[in-house]
Each structure stands twice: as structure tokens, then as C-alpha cells.
Amino acid sequence: MGVIVGLTGGIGSGKSEASRLLAERGAVVVDADSIAREVVEQGTVGLERLIAEFGPEILAADGSLDRAAMASRVFADADARARLEAVVHPLVAQRSADVVNAAPPEAVVVYDVPLLVENSIRGFDLVVVVDAPDDVRFDRLTRLRGMDPGDARARMAAQAAREERLAAADVVLDNGGSLADLERQVDALWARLTPA
């Protein structure tokens, strides 16, 4: 196996943008959020387990998971969040392992994991944290994503503090500025990950 990178960052930090830039350069990206959505789609064991755990009120009219209802329920309740994670995390881990096992042996594998620090996930050759000041993240969530200010604050508060993420980092990508600034930092990181 090549290099295994854990990529994380608080909500609104620009982690997804950094992940996209690394994929463009040739990384095999394991997107935990995307996989987490995949494992609870209609007809999956994951959705069946969530219904058993939380009841049918978590479903939208079409029978799919009502993500907004589920999110509002778990972000305000640590016990509910733990129950959700107990269902989803093992399924995400298995699907992630499948993606990694399909990658070429020399690949740079980037695990894009929003809750890497919160869940004390280990086993990476390098931990990369995409960082932006809290006020910048809040602005991105409310102005660019249209999130309710109270919801944005609650989601930010539910994650690890910025200092905790920075303490876990081997490399910090400062995304408080422009996309061009982030691209330059990703280029430098890619050169480090793929020495000639």
C-alpha cells in the first residue's frame, strides 16, 4: 500500500474542496460522508437498522431517509448521535475497506473523514487538517450554504474544537483565504506524498 492520509476539518472549513483537489492530482479518495449516505439508501441494511433504532418517523414520504429530520434529532442529543453512529460507522468502515482494497498498491489513499478527531481514528501515515477560522466557517455555512445560524452554531459545537483538530495534525492546510492559496498548499502536500 502507498501512503494513507487522514483528511479532516471542521464543517465549513473547505475539507471537501481539498479532497477534490487531491483527487484531481491522482489520490484515491475514500469519502466517509458519501459512503455514509450510500449505506443508508433505500433498500439497504443500514436504513433498515436505522428504522429499527429510531422508528419510521425518520423516513421521508418516498421511503428514503429524511436527512434533515435525522440531523436535527441527533445534533441536539448526544445519546441519539451515538446510536446513529453505532449503526452507520461499522457499515462505513466495511465499505471504505472495500474501496481501499480495490486501489492500486502504490496509490495515495486519502480518507476524507469529518469526525476523524472526534472518533479518535488512527492508522494513518499522515493526518491533514483543513483549517479556517470559526467566523469564516460560520459565514460559509450561513451565507454560501444557506444554513440557519442556530443550526450552523450547533453543528460547529457538535464537532471537536479547532484546537483539538490542529493538535492532531501532521499537516495543516490553511483555508481561510482564496482557492488559489489552498491549491498552492495542496500542490506542496502532493509533492510531499509523491516523492520522485
C-alpha positions as CSV (number, residue, x, y, z in Angstrom):
1,M,0.0,0.0,0.0
2,G,1.1,3.5,-0.8
3,V,0.6,6.4,1.6
4,I,-2.6,6.5,3.7
5,V,-3.7,10.0,4.6
6,G,-6.4,11.0,7.0
7,L,-8.0,14.3,5.9
8,T,-10.3,16.2,8.2
9,G,-11.6,19.6,9.0
10,G,-14.5,21.3,10.8
11,I,-17.7,21.8,9.0
12,G,-17.3,24.8,6.6
13,S,-13.5,24.5,6.6
14,G,-13.3,23.5,2.9
15,K,-12.3,19.9,3.5
16,S,-14.3,18.8,0.5
17,E,-12.5,21.2,-1.7
18,A,-9.2,19.9,-0.5
19,S,-10.3,16.4,-1.1
20,R,-11.4,17.3,-4.6
21,L,-8.1,18.9,-5.4
22,L,-6.2,15.8,-4.1
23,A,-8.4,13.5,-6.3
24,E,-7.6,15.7,-9.3
25,R,-3.9,15.0,-8.6
26,G,-4.4,11.3,-8.5
27,A,-5.4,10.4,-4.9
28,V,-7.8,7.6,-4.3
29,V,-10.4,9.3,-2.1
30,V,-12.5,7.4,0.4
31,D,-15.2,9.9,1.2
32,A,-16.8,8.9,4.5
33,D,-19.7,11.3,4.1
34,S,-20.6,9.9,0.7
35,I,-20.2,6.4,1.9
36,A,-22.4,7.2,4.9
37,R,-25.1,8.3,2.6
38,E,-24.7,5.2,0.4
39,V,-25.0,2.7,3.3
40,V,-28.4,4.1,4.3
41,E,-30.1,4.4,0.9
42,Q,-33.5,2.8,0.3
43,G,-33.3,-0.9,0.4
44,T,-30.1,-1.1,2.4
45,V,-29.5,-3.0,5.7
46,G,-28.3,0.4,7.1
47,L,-31.7,2.0,6.5
48,E,-33.5,-1.0,8.0
49,R,-31.3,-0.8,11.1
50,L,-32.0,3.0,11.5
51,I,-35.7,2.4,11.2
52,A,-35.4,-0.3,13.9
53,E,-33.4,2.1,16.1
54,F,-35.3,5.4,15.6
55,G,-38.7,4.4,14.2
56,P,-40.4,5.1,10.8
57,E,-40.7,8.9,11.6
58,I,-37.1,9.2,10.2
59,L,-38.4,8.5,6.7
60,A,-39.4,10.9,4.1
61,A,-42.7,10.5,2.2
62,D,-40.9,8.5,-0.5
63,G,-39.5,6.0,2.0
64,S,-35.9,7.4,1.9
65,L,-34.1,8.6,5.0
66,D,-35.2,12.2,5.9
67,R,-31.7,13.5,6.5
68,A,-32.9,16.9,7.9
69,A,-35.2,15.2,10.4
70,M,-32.4,12.7,11.4
71,A,-29.8,15.5,11.7
72,S,-32.0,17.8,13.9
73,R,-32.6,14.8,16.1
74,V,-29.0,13.7,16.6
75,F,-27.2,17.1,16.7
76,A,-29.0,18.1,19.8
77,D,-28.8,14.7,21.5
78,A,-25.5,13.0,22.2
79,D,-27.2,9.7,23.0
80,A,-29.1,9.7,19.8
81,R,-25.9,10.6,17.9
82,A,-24.1,7.7,19.5
83,R,-26.9,5.3,18.5
84,L,-26.8,6.6,14.9
85,E,-23.0,6.2,14.8
86,A,-23.3,2.7,16.2
87,V,-25.4,1.7,13.2
88,V,-23.6,3.7,10.4
89,H,-19.9,3.6,11.4
90,P,-19.3,-0.2,11.0
91,L,-21.1,-0.1,7.6
92,V,-18.9,2.8,6.5
93,A,-15.8,1.1,7.7
94,Q,-16.5,-2.0,5.7
95,R,-17.4,-0.1,2.5
96,S,-14.2,2.1,3.0
97,A,-12.1,-1.1,3.3
98,D,-13.6,-2.3,0.0
99,V,-12.6,0.9,-1.8
100,V,-9.0,0.8,-0.4
101,N,-8.6,-2.9,-1.3
102,A,-9.6,-2.1,-4.9
103,A,-6.9,0.7,-5.1
104,P,-3.5,0.1,-6.8
105,P,-0.8,-0.9,-4.3
106,E,1.2,2.3,-4.8
107,A,-1.8,4.7,-4.5
108,V,-2.0,7.7,-2.2
109,V,-5.2,6.9,-0.4
110,V,-7.0,9.9,1.2
111,Y,-9.6,9.1,3.9
112,D,-11.9,12.2,3.9
113,V,-13.3,11.8,7.4
114,P,-15.2,14.8,9.0
115,L,-15.1,13.2,12.5
116,L,-11.5,11.8,12.5
117,V,-10.5,13.7,15.7
118,E,-13.9,13.2,17.5
119,N,-13.8,9.4,16.9
120,S,-10.0,9.1,17.6
121,I,-9.5,7.3,14.3
122,R,-5.9,6.0,14.0
123,G,-3.8,4.2,11.4
124,F,-2.8,7.0,9.0
125,D,0.7,7.7,7.7
126,L,-0.2,11.4,7.8
127,V,-3.1,13.4,9.3
128,V,-4.0,16.5,7.3
129,V,-6.3,19.1,8.8
130,V,-8.1,21.7,6.6
131,D,-8.4,24.7,8.9
132,A,-10.3,28.0,8.7
133,P,-11.2,30.5,11.5
134,D,-14.6,29.9,13.1
135,D,-16.0,33.1,11.8
136,V,-15.1,32.2,8.2
137,R,-16.6,28.8,8.6
138,F,-19.8,30.3,10.1
139,D,-20.0,32.7,7.2
140,R,-19.6,29.9,4.7
141,L,-22.3,27.8,6.3
142,T,-24.9,30.6,6.6
143,R,-24.1,32.7,3.5
144,L,-23.0,30.1,1.0
145,R,-24.9,27.0,2.1
146,G,-27.9,28.9,3.4
147,M,-27.8,27.2,6.8
148,D,-29.9,28.6,9.7
149,P,-27.4,30.5,12.0
150,G,-28.6,28.4,15.1
151,D,-28.1,25.2,13.1
152,A,-24.7,26.3,11.9
153,R,-23.6,27.0,15.5
154,A,-25.0,23.7,16.8
155,R,-23.2,21.7,14.1
156,M,-19.9,23.5,14.7
157,A,-20.3,23.0,18.5
158,A,-21.0,19.2,18.0
159,Q,-17.6,18.8,16.4
160,A,-14.1,18.9,18.0
161,A,-12.8,22.3,18.9
162,R,-10.5,23.9,16.3
163,E,-7.5,23.5,18.8
164,E,-8.2,19.7,19.1
165,R,-8.1,19.2,15.3
166,L,-4.9,21.3,15.0
167,A,-3.2,19.3,17.8
168,A,-3.9,16.1,15.8
169,A,-2.5,17.4,12.5
170,D,0.8,16.4,10.9
171,V,0.0,19.0,8.1
172,V,-2.4,22.0,8.3
173,L,-3.9,23.4,5.1
174,D,-4.9,27.0,5.9
175,N,-8.2,27.6,4.1
176,G,-9.0,31.0,5.5
177,G,-8.1,32.6,2.2
178,S,-8.6,32.1,-1.5
179,L,-9.0,28.9,-3.5
180,A,-5.7,29.7,-5.2
181,D,-4.0,29.8,-1.8
182,L,-5.5,26.3,-1.0
183,E,-4.4,24.9,-4.4
184,R,-0.8,26.0,-3.7
185,Q,-0.8,24.2,-0.4
186,V,-2.3,21.1,-1.9
187,D,0.4,21.1,-4.6
188,A,3.0,21.2,-1.9
189,L,1.3,18.4,0.0
190,W,1.0,16.3,-3.1
191,A,4.8,16.7,-3.8
192,R,5.4,15.5,-0.3
193,L,3.1,12.5,-0.7
194,T,4.6,11.5,-4.1
195,P,8.3,12.0,-4.0
196,A,10.0,11.2,-7.3
